[in-house]
Amino acid sequence: MKLKILKLAKYYKYKKVVSIYRKKTYDIGVIRIIEKCYTGNYGAPGEKRGEKKKRTPEDIKKQNYRNRCRKVQILILYNFRTGDWHLILKYARGRAPEDYKEAVKQRQDFVNAMRMAYKKAGIPFKWIAVTERGKRGKVLHHHLIIEDIDQKGINTQKLVKKFWTYGGHFFSSLYEDGEYEDLAEYIVKSETKEECGWCTYSRSRNLINPKPKVETIHHRRWRDPPVAPKGWYVVKESIWNGTNPVTGYPVQHYTLKKLITTGQGGKGDSG
């Protein structure tokens, strides 16, 4: 046994094949979101470290966008379920305010009315909301993600019709076992949001903001493309490989989804 340990120690000392990277896992039942990045002075074996440079405003903008998309996606996955609503609140002709701030205030008044109605029934009101202009940059409307409740005298659809008095409303049910990546990107995208070009979404304070499981992986390198563990599969559209603009090291993000049937899957996620 001691001889084996000495051989391994000698192997790692001279070959230097071991790399260290950090793996974050957000486990949301049938969906897992994985983030991987190299840390410290350990890069991917056989790969040159990219040039370490000061981040440009464009680098920061892209990094913030990706981070915000993942944050909203994780909030949706942890706090909402199949059958909850993606709600669009519209204005009737001639009733939309020209001022963006006034529209946001009207949206917040609506949220407050919903929250108070839920509170009287002893039910917390959970929501994510953003206000945007139409493609032509004129017509204002609101997007919300809210729970669907029909108990203790609370009926979400009836309350929406009661408290939104400025125009129409459109309910779209959250689909079963969705990853909600596209919905998160829609909430975060800035092109049709505030005139300053930055998206400001709001959320209720009672949303669960989960912490991921963090592992330090001692391995030669991560797999690319990633391989799912047994009973899971990798959502191909979710795979993103990039470079940390600060360290110059590779990063990887992807989503795992649980198979409905058993006995399928890859050989296992090697980290």
C-alpha positions as CSV (number, residue, x, y, z in Angstrom):
1,M,0.0,0.0,0.0
2,K,2.8,2.4,1.0
3,L,4.6,1.5,-2.2
4,K,1.5,2.4,-4.3
5,I,1.2,5.8,-2.5
6,L,4.9,6.5,-3.1
7,K,4.5,5.7,-6.8
8,L,1.5,7.9,-7.2
9,A,3.3,10.8,-5.4
10,K,6.3,10.4,-7.6
11,Y,4.1,10.3,-10.7
12,Y,2.2,13.5,-9.8
13,K,5.5,15.2,-8.8
14,Y,7.3,14.7,-12.1
15,K,4.5,14.4,-14.6
16,K,2.4,17.3,-13.2
17,V,-0.8,16.1,-14.9
18,V,-3.2,17.0,-12.2
19,S,-5.3,20.1,-12.5
20,I,-7.6,21.7,-10.0
21,Y,-10.9,23.4,-10.9
22,R,-14.0,24.4,-9.1
23,K,-17.4,22.8,-9.9
24,K,-20.7,24.5,-8.8
25,T,-23.9,22.5,-9.0
26,Y,-27.4,23.9,-8.6
27,D,-29.6,20.9,-7.9
28,I,-33.2,21.7,-8.7
29,G,-34.9,18.3,-8.8
30,V,-35.2,17.2,-12.4
31,I,-32.7,19.9,-13.5
32,R,-29.1,20.6,-12.5
33,I,-27.1,23.6,-13.6
34,I,-23.3,23.1,-13.7
35,E,-20.6,25.7,-13.7
36,K,-16.9,24.9,-14.0
37,C,-13.8,27.1,-13.8
38,Y,-10.1,26.8,-13.1
39,T,-8.8,28.4,-10.0
40,G,-5.6,29.8,-8.7
41,N,-2.5,29.0,-10.7
42,Y,-3.9,25.7,-12.1
43,G,-4.8,25.7,-15.7
44,A,-5.9,23.0,-18.1
45,P,-3.0,20.6,-18.8
46,G,-1.7,20.9,-22.3
47,E,-3.4,24.2,-22.9
48,K,-1.7,27.6,-22.8
49,R,-3.2,30.1,-20.5
50,G,-4.9,32.9,-22.4
51,E,-3.6,36.4,-22.2
52,K,-4.5,38.0,-18.9
53,K,-5.8,41.5,-19.6
54,K,-7.8,44.2,-18.1
55,R,-11.5,43.8,-18.8
56,T,-13.0,46.1,-21.4
57,P,-16.5,47.6,-20.9
58,E,-17.8,45.1,-23.5
59,D,-16.2,42.2,-21.5
60,I,-17.9,43.4,-18.4
61,K,-21.3,43.9,-20.1
62,K,-21.2,40.3,-21.6
63,Q,-20.1,38.8,-18.3
64,N,-22.8,40.6,-16.4
65,Y,-25.4,39.6,-18.9
66,R,-24.5,35.9,-18.6
67,N,-24.4,36.1,-14.8
68,R,-27.8,37.8,-14.7
69,C,-29.4,35.3,-17.1
70,R,-28.2,32.4,-14.9
71,K,-29.3,34.1,-11.7
72,V,-32.9,34.7,-13.0
73,Q,-33.0,31.2,-14.5
74,I,-32.1,29.7,-11.1
75,L,-34.6,31.9,-9.3
76,I,-37.4,30.7,-11.7
77,L,-36.4,27.0,-11.3
78,Y,-36.2,27.2,-7.5
79,N,-39.4,29.2,-6.8
80,F,-41.9,28.4,-9.5
81,R,-43.4,25.2,-10.9
82,T,-45.3,23.8,-13.9
83,G,-48.6,25.6,-14.3
84,D,-47.4,28.9,-12.8
85,W,-47.7,32.0,-15.0
86,H,-45.7,34.1,-17.3
87,L,-48.1,37.1,-17.3
88,I,-48.1,40.0,-19.7
89,L,-49.9,43.1,-18.7
90,K,-50.8,45.4,-21.6
91,Y,-52.3,48.9,-21.9
92,A,-55.5,49.7,-23.8
93,R,-55.2,52.2,-26.6
94,G,-54.7,55.7,-25.3
95,R,-54.1,54.5,-21.7
96,A,-50.3,53.8,-21.7
97,P,-48.2,56.4,-20.0
98,E,-45.4,57.9,-22.1
99,D,-43.1,58.0,-19.1
100,Y,-41.3,54.8,-18.3
101,K,-41.1,55.6,-14.6
102,E,-44.8,56.1,-14.4
103,A,-45.4,52.7,-16.1
104,V,-43.1,51.0,-13.5
105,K,-45.1,52.7,-10.7
106,Q,-48.3,51.3,-12.1
107,R,-46.8,47.9,-12.2
108,Q,-45.7,48.2,-8.6
109,D,-49.1,49.3,-7.5
110,F,-50.5,46.2,-9.2
111,V,-48.0,44.0,-7.4
112,N,-48.8,45.6,-4.1
113,A,-52.5,45.0,-4.5
114,M,-51.8,41.3,-5.3
115,R,-49.5,41.0,-2.4
116,M,-52.1,42.4,0.1
117,A,-54.8,40.1,-1.2
118,Y,-52.5,37.1,-0.8
119,K,-51.4,38.3,2.7
120,K,-55.0,38.4,3.9
121,A,-55.4,34.8,3.0
122,G,-52.1,33.9,4.7
123,I,-50.3,33.1,1.4
124,P,-47.0,34.7,0.3
125,F,-47.0,36.4,-3.1
126,K,-43.9,35.5,-5.2
127,W,-43.1,37.3,-8.3
128,I,-40.4,38.5,-10.8
129,A,-41.3,41.5,-13.0
130,V,-39.9,43.7,-15.7
131,T,-41.2,46.6,-17.8
132,E,-40.3,47.0,-21.5
133,R,-41.2,48.9,-24.6
134,G,-42.4,47.2,-27.8
135,K,-40.1,46.5,-30.8
136,R,-40.8,50.0,-32.2
137,G,-39.8,51.5,-28.8
138,K,-43.1,53.1,-28.1
139,V,-45.7,50.8,-26.5
140,L,-45.1,49.9,-22.9
141,H,-46.1,46.7,-21.3
142,H,-45.1,44.4,-18.3
143,H,-43.8,40.9,-17.9
144,L,-44.3,39.0,-14.7
145,I,-43.7,35.5,-13.4
146,I,-46.1,34.6,-10.7
147,E,-47.5,31.6,-8.9
148,D,-50.9,30.1,-9.9
149,I,-53.0,29.9,-6.7
150,D,-56.6,28.7,-6.3
151,Q,-57.2,28.1,-2.6
152,K,-58.3,30.0,0.5
153,G,-60.4,32.3,-1.5
154,I,-57.4,33.3,-3.8
155,N,-57.7,32.8,-7.5
156,T,-54.7,34.3,-9.3
157,Q,-56.4,34.9,-12.7
158,K,-59.4,36.6,-11.1
159,L,-57.2,38.8,-9.0
160,V,-55.1,39.9,-12.0
161,K,-58.3,40.9,-13.9
162,K,-59.5,42.8,-10.8
163,F,-56.3,44.7,-10.1
164,W,-55.0,45.5,-13.6
165,T,-57.4,48.1,-14.8
166,Y,-55.3,49.7,-17.6
167,G,-55.8,47.2,-20.3
168,G,-55.5,43.5,-21.3
169,H,-53.6,40.6,-19.8
170,F,-52.1,37.4,-21.3
171,F,-51.4,34.3,-19.3
172,S,-48.9,31.8,-20.6
173,S,-48.4,28.6,-18.4
174,L,-44.8,27.6,-17.5
175,Y,-44.2,24.4,-19.3
176,E,-43.4,21.1,-17.7
177,D,-39.8,20.4,-16.6
178,G,-38.6,23.5,-18.5
179,E,-35.1,24.8,-18.1
180,Y,-36.5,28.4,-18.5
181,E,-33.2,29.6,-20.0
182,D,-35.0,31.5,-22.8
183,L,-37.5,33.0,-20.4
184,A,-34.6,34.2,-18.2
185,E,-32.8,35.7,-21.2
186,Y,-36.0,37.5,-22.2
187,I,-36.4,39.0,-18.7
188,V,-32.8,40.2,-18.7
189,K,-32.3,41.4,-22.2
190,S,-31.9,45.1,-22.4
191,E,-32.7,46.1,-26.0
192,T,-36.3,46.9,-25.4
193,K,-36.1,47.8,-21.7
194,E,-35.0,51.1,-20.2
195,E,-33.8,53.8,-22.6
196,C,-30.4,53.7,-20.9
197,G,-29.9,50.2,-22.3
198,W,-29.9,48.4,-19.0
199,C,-32.5,46.0,-17.8
200,T,-33.8,46.5,-14.3
201,Y,-36.0,43.6,-13.2
202,S,-37.7,43.4,-9.8
203,R,-38.4,40.4,-7.6
204,S,-40.1,39.7,-4.3
205,R,-37.9,39.3,-1.3
206,N,-39.4,36.0,-0.3
207,L,-37.9,34.1,-3.3
208,I,-35.4,31.4,-2.4
209,N,-31.9,32.4,-3.5
210,P,-30.1,29.1,-3.4
211,K,-26.4,28.4,-2.8
212,P,-24.8,25.8,-5.0
213,K,-22.8,22.8,-4.0
214,V,-19.2,23.7,-4.5
215,E,-16.6,21.0,-5.2
216,T,-12.8,21.2,-5.8
217,I,-12.0,18.7,-8.6
218,H,-8.5,17.2,-8.9
219,H,-8.6,16.0,-12.5
220,R,-6.6,16.3,-15.7
221,R,-9.3,18.3,-17.4
222,W,-13.1,18.4,-17.6
223,R,-14.9,16.7,-20.5
224,D,-15.9,18.6,-23.5
225,P,-18.6,18.0,-24.5
226,P,-19.7,17.1,-21.0
227,V,-21.1,13.6,-20.2
228,A,-24.2,13.2,-18.1
229,P,-24.4,10.7,-15.2
230,K,-26.7,7.7,-15.5
231,G,-30.4,8.7,-15.7
232,W,-29.6,12.2,-16.9
233,Y,-28.8,13.9,-20.2
234,V,-27.0,17.1,-21.2
235,V,-29.2,19.8,-22.8
236,K,-27.0,20.5,-25.8
237,E,-28.3,24.0,-26.3
238,S,-27.2,24.9,-22.8
239,I,-23.5,24.1,-23.3
240,W,-21.3,27.2,-23.2
241,N,-17.5,27.1,-23.3
242,G,-15.7,30.4,-22.9
243,T,-12.7,32.1,-21.3
244,N,-12.5,34.1,-18.1
245,P,-11.4,37.5,-19.3
246,V,-9.5,38.1,-16.0
247,T,-7.6,34.8,-15.5
248,G,-7.4,33.7,-19.1
249,Y,-8.6,30.2,-18.1
250,P,-11.4,28.2,-19.7
251,V,-14.9,28.2,-18.2
252,Q,-17.9,25.8,-18.9
253,H,-21.6,26.0,-18.2
254,Y,-24.3,23.5,-19.0
255,T,-27.6,22.1,-17.9
256,L,-28.4,18.5,-17.0
257,K,-32.0,17.1,-17.2
258,K,-33.3,13.9,-15.7
259,L,-34.5,11.3,-18.0
260,I,-38.2,10.2,-17.7
261,T,-37.2,6.6,-18.3
262,T,-34.6,4.8,-16.3
263,G,-31.6,2.8,-17.4
264,Q,-30.3,5.5,-19.7
265,G,-27.5,8.0,-19.6
266,G,-23.8,8.3,-20.0
267,K,-21.0,6.7,-18.2
268,G,-21.1,9.4,-15.6
269,D,-20.1,13.0,-15.2
270,S,-16.4,12.9,-14.5
271,G,-16.6,16.4,-12.9
